[in-house]
Amino acid sequence: MFKRLGSHSDSMLLALAIWLCSLPLAVFIVAPLFGLKVAGLVSLLLFFAMLAICWGVCSWQVLQDRVRR
C-alpha cells in the first residue's frame, strides 16, 4: 500500500483504523456505566491490544518473508 513507509505498514494502518472505529463503542457503552476515567482506560487498553496484535502480525510476516528468500 504505502511502500515508502515500510513493507508492512498497511497492517499498522488497519490496526489504527480498527482502534478508531472501536472508540465510540468504548465511549457509548463503558462511559455511562463506569465513567469517563474507565472509558479512557478501556480506550488505552484497546490501543495497546491493537498495537500488540499488529506487532505480532508484522513480525510473523517478516519472518515468513525471510524464510521464503
Secondary structure, DSSP 4 states (H G I P E B T S, - for coil): --GGG-TTHHHHHHHHHHHHHHHHHIIIIIHHHH-HHHHHHHHHHHHHHHHHHHHHHHHHHHHHHHHH-
